[in-house]
Amino acid sequence: MLRHVFALASVAVLALAFSPAFAEDTKPGTHEGKVVKAEAGKLTMTDKDGKKEHTHVIPATAKVTCDGKECKVEDLKPGSAVKVTTEKKEDKLVVVSVEAKKAD
């Protein structure tokens, strides 16, 4: 019985510890960073400081541009500056646009 209580308490502590990180990813808006990896339908990027890495699913409906010209997600190059815009649709956060600029 004591093991079950300890296990449940551990899960609760972990949930509370990670909830701020999840909350940050559930707010619609725009954020900027650098491309780490890009493939069809998926973009891995860092935050502006280059520290926090995260991945976005990019739907086919998202507008993707490279230096102002329409392109595909897989055209994005590692190190390129990127701005991702998200909106809440049907209680889910969805990427609506990705704007990339060449790496300096």
N, C-alpha and C positions, 0 to 999 in steps of 0.2 A: 504494500500500500504506500509506504514511504517513497519507494522508487517512482511510483506513478505521480505522486505529488511533486517530487523533484523534477521529473521530466516535464510536467505541465508548466511548472514555474520557469524552467529553462526556456521553453518555447515562448512563453509570454514575454520574458526579458528580451529575447532575440527579436520578437515582433516589434516591441517598443523601440529597440535600438535602431532597427532598419526602417521604421516607418517614415522618418523625415526624408530619407533618400527616395522612397517610393512616392511620397507626396510631391516632391520636386518634379518628377517625371509625369505627373498627372495634370499639370497646369498648362492650358493652351497658351500659345504665344510664339515668340521668336527667340532663338538662341544661336550663338555663334561659336565656332571652334575650328578645328583642323581635321581634315580627312585622315583617318588611319587606314581604312580599307573600304572599298566599294565594290559591290557585285550586284547583279540583277536583283532588284527588290530589297536590297539591304545595304545600309550605310553604317559603318562604325566610325565614330568621331570622338574627339576630346572636347573638353570645355575650352574657353578662351585661354586659360592658363596652361593648357596642355596636360592637365593632371587627371581629371576624371574622364575615363573612357566609357562610352555607352553606345548602344546600337539602336538604330531605328529601322522599322520595316517601312519600305517605301512602296506605296500602292501604285498601280499603273496609272491612276488618275492624277498623281502628283505632278506638278510642273517642275521640271528639272532644267536648270540653265548652267552653262559653263561660260564664264566671261560674257554674260548677257545673251548668249545664243542657246537655243534649245539643244539639249543633249540627253544622254542616257545616264542612269546612275553609274553604270560600269565605266563610263568615260571619266569619272572623277578620279583625280590623281592623289596619292598620299601626300600630305603636307599642304594641300590646297586649303585656302580659307573657305569656310562654308557657313551658310546661314540657313537654318531649318525653321520653317514655320509650321505650327501644328494648330489644329482646331478640334474641338470636341464634337463628335458626331455619334449619335445614338449611344451615349455614355462611354464612348471610347475616344482616346486621343489618336488622331490621324494626321499624318504628315500631308500637307497640301502643297508645299513648295520647298525646293532645295536650290539655293543659289551658291555657286562655287566660283572662286577666282583662283587663277594660277598661283602656285607657290612662288614666293619671292626668292 
